[in-house]
């Protein structure tokens, strides 16, 4: 039963693996911790926070905002008498609160002590008929001490005293409407007399019915209240309903949900939100960033027994918060939903959680952990990875980052090229061995770093056509900034992770330009005051980090839209016209031309119980996706099935006589994706490949539009604005050079390119830089410096400047000194930290 919930992996295609220790793979994907997972829960900070608040917190009354205090027996008797005058009451003494087990011993105890009825999970059960409960389900059991009403009011004192003794200071009253009232000698409000149960870590868990907000079910947002709170009329169990709500929450769009008005997004019920440790509630604490939370918890003071408890818990919390800061995530709010993190953030947050586990002798496998990191934070990450190694662990890291390579003890360089031209070990050993290997692209790039600017000069900023200007931008952490970007130039937005770069581009610049282009009223007064210069822009295209459509039927050919043109071409072949085949005949997604045995997939999926699904080539079509009649139609001796098996590079040459097809394919070659096959399923692409495919698609659209404009109107069109977010993700140093040439080509054609980047080679190629910071979160959101790379590199405050200065040293062609500087960046990072 449990195996169906465990992610199954394919058996690796290897003959032998030796010496493999216990392994932890930390992938580059969005955290799958469930719909309710937050930064605090993934890093385990929240587990220790719950314990801290349960053991050292003070309960306040949600109604009166007064601290609860001890109450005398006489006061409780008075409350019970007043309630009994309003109607009959059953007096209950709690025995078990939300604990798993059979609980037969509780029934035997009740029978020995003369009690005849138990209140089990909301139902009255005679002790003599008690049956063993479900072992792995939580149960709550009370014993019925007696019944009281206005005629038997004299029994109030004896019943309350007996119930409080059995319940260790707590009793419960059940009225005729099945409403429970808690009575407590330890936890009662001095204002209204409301009693509260003893603090428990489960009270602070939004995954538990004891702590979750009643309105949103612990999600902090509302989109389907009936499903979230378990009120929907289904035959499913409570667990299955909860799992269904979690699955739905992971796929729901942020615009479809609203912040829960009851808990204001904190996910917890009112009682949990009114427990305080030194005047701070747990939701106040999780609203802080990791860095701010570390400072706040360091200010807490405890005495006596509470100090003994806190001394065990505080170091665990501080250690995990420090690890988050070490991997460059100090700016993240602890209460932030895990599903909103980027791939790089998600990977590093799991890395921080592993650091907190203090394991030894483990193999950690990491996929590009430096993604999304500023060079300053990159150095801190490398120090963290070195600390893992010092503890006796092994690390295998897939990386393109030069600083990481230079810190490695051993490098395995695969190649010599990509796709079918790679897959061999070109070199292995220390970085010096890689640099000496002649046919290693990595060695070539390490030996001969790029000299910036690669075209020997930069475009001037004095003769620009105009500027896109934004006044008083104030989304998220942006502090009413004025910023401008030159039209027809390559601009790069820099700054450390969390400084406000994505907010400026994605939440201010993009919607502002789109609204102006669509002639809608811009959101003046909401996120910014004014935007100018948009009249110089014809269209805007964004290429962000969101994934492309990852179905098995999605391929590079279908995604960049060349497959439609290829199908049209095959439909014009004489044999196809003679048979009456239209373009739809050559679609592997439609009946008629596709192989019906595999439904156009090319493979057959074999489902196996308790084992991962296996895919085998379709015997009828041999993996070609089409039926025999369709494959008889040939263009230049190749069927459409053969074409889908060509690499992008081969297909570009094959179709070079057809500009509509060849233009897109040559663009893919220029972005370093020439090795991909046209029919390769999108799920097999890496994160970097998927993003470059998206980039090439957007560039194709823009270039096609520009050429059509020139032909139709015989004039130079307006500039197209391209917004790119970290396009170097997953790119080798050699591919970064290809990307730079492509971006320069776009700008040479009169287009405006604005890039968010941490890659120093891209930053050093900019015509204009906007550096945001100086730090992350509340300590960021300001314009630190703007101008050319040379001007920015001299700024005394910019965290990017010292690293940019290193890279610009190549301008003088002094490659030897540059290699020496780049081999150890710790001094530069220390300098950047101090400022």
C-alpha positions, 0 to 999 in steps of 0.5 A: 500500500505504501509503495504507491506513494513512493516515487519510483525510479528507473533501473540505471543502465550500468553494469556495475556500481561499487563502493556506493555509500548511503546516498542523498540526491538533491535535485534542481526541482520544485520541492515536493513537500506537499501543498502545505510545506513552507520554508520553515517546515522543509528546513525543520526550523518549524519543528523546533519552533513548535516545541519552543512555543509549546514548552515556553509560551504563554496562552492569551485569550483570543477574545480578551487578549489577556494572559490565562492564569490559574483558576480556583476549584470554587470558580470552576464550580460556579461556572459549572452551576451557571451552565447547568441552569441553562440545560443538562450537562455531561461532565467528562474527564479527558484520558487520551488526546489525539493519540494512536493505539488500540487503547483497550487499557483505558477501557479496562481502567474505566471498568475497574474504577466503576465508570460505565461510559466512555466518550470516544472520538465524539461517540458515547460507548458503554465500557462493556461494549468497547472494541479495540480501536484502529491502531494507526489512527489518532483517537481522543477518549474521555470518561463520563464522570456524571450528569448534572442539570438544574435539579442536580446542581448540588452535585457540581462540586463533587463532579468537578473535583473528580473530573479535574483529578482524573483529567489532571486539572482539565475537565470538559462539559458537553451540552445538549447541542453537543458543544464542548466547553473546557474547564481548567484550573491551570489555563483560564482567562481572568476576563471572560473565564474561558478555559484552554487546554495545556499547550501541545506542539500539535496546536502549532501544526497547520497539518493537524486539526488541533492547530489548523485554521478552521476556515482554510484547513491550514493552507493560508489561502481559500480556493475551494473551502468545502474541499479544504475543510473536509466539508465536501460531500464525498465518500472518501476518508478524511485522509483521502480528502486531505490528500486531494486538497493538497494535490489541488493546492500544488496546481492551483494558480496564485490568482485563483486563491485569496488570502484566508481572512480568518488567519490572514495567511498564517494557516493557524487557528486563533488559539495557536495565534495567541500563544506568545514567547516574549510578546511574539507569536509563532506567526509573527516569527514565521513572517520574518526572513531567515536572517531576521529570525536568527537575530530575533531568536538571539534576543530571547531571554529565559529563566529557570525551567524555561531556560533549561528547555530553551537551551536545548531548542534555540541552538537547533533553530539558530543552526538551521537558520545559519545554514540557510544564510550560508547557502544564500537563502537568508532573504527567504521568509520562513512562512513562504510556501515551498511551491513558490520557490525557484528550482535553485532556491528549492535545491539549496533549501534542501541542502540547508536541511541536510546540513542541519541533519549532521550526517556522516559518511553520506554521498550527496549528489547535487545538480548545479547548486550555484543556479540563481546565486550571486558570485558573493553567495557562491563563495559561501555555498562552496565553503558550506560544501567544503564543510560537508566534505570535512565531516566525512561525506562525499559530494558529486556535483554537476556544474558549469561554474568555474569557481566550483571547478577550481575548488573541486578535488577531482573533475570528470569532464564529459564530451567532447561535444553534446548529444550524440557527439558526446557521452565520453570521458574526455579528461579526469583529475584535478583542474590542472589536468583538465586545462592540459587536455587538448580536446576538452572544451572545458579545459579550453575555456578555463585556459582562455577566458573570454576577453570583455567586451568580446567585440572589442568595444561597447555601444555608446549610451550617448546616441540611444534612440530613447529610454524606458523610464519607470518612476517610483517603483514600489512592488514587494521590497522595491523602495520607490526607485526611479530606473531607466533602460536604454532602447536598442541596447543590452541591459543587465539587472544585477544584485544578490539573490533576493535584492528585487531584480525579478520584482522589477522585471516581472512585477513592474516593467513587464505588466507596465509595458504590456498595459501601455502596448494594449492601450490599457490604463497603467496601474499608476499609484499601485506598483509605480507612478509613471512609465515612459518611453514605451512608444518606442517599443513594438512588442514585448517577449518574456523568457522566464524560468517557468517550465515548458509544456512537459507532455510526452507528445511535446518535442523541440519541433512542436514547441518551436512551431516548425513541425507545422511547416514540416507537415505542410511541406510533406502534404505538398509532396506528389505522392501525398497529393495523389493520395489526398493526404492533408497536413493532419495526416502527418501529425502523430497526435491525430488518428489517420497517419499515426501508428495506432498501436502506440497512439503516435508515442513511438513506445509502449508503456508497461505498467508493473505493480511495485516496480517503475513503469517500463517503456519499450519501442513499438514493434509495429512502427519501430519507434517512428510514431507513424503507420506504414502508409504515412512513412511511404511519403518521402521528401528527399528520400526521407520519411517524416519519421526519419526527419523526427529522428534527425538532430536540429543541426542535421535538420537545419541543413536538410531544410535550408531551402525552406526559410520558415523551417530553417530560420528557427532551426539555425537559431536553435543551433546558435543557442547550443541546442543543435544536438537535440533531436526534432522528435525528442520528448520534452520531459527528457530535456534538462532545465537549461535545455528547456529554457533555451528552447523557450528562448529560441521560440521567443526570438523566432517570433520576434525576428519573424515579426520584424521581417514581416514589418520591414517587407510590408511597410518598407521601413525600419520597425520599432524596437522589440523588448526582450526580457530574459531571466537568467538565460545562462542556467545550465549552460557550459562556458562555451555555450555562454559565448554562443548566447552572447553572440545571439543577444548581440545579434538581436541588439544589432537588429535594433531590439532592446534586451534586458537580462537578469543575470549572475553570470559575470561573462554576461554582465561584463558584456552589457551596454548598461547595468542596473545594480539593485541592492545592496543586500536582500529582502528589506535590506535591498530594493534600492538602485545601488549604481547604474552605468557601463560595466567599467563604471559599475566595477568602481562603485564602493557599495555594489556587491557585484563590483569586486567580482566584475572588476576581476572579469574585466581584467581580461580586457587587457588580455592578461589571461595568466593573471586572470586565471590566478585571480579567478582560482581563489575568490575568497578574498573578493567575497570577504571584501564584498561581505564587509561593505 
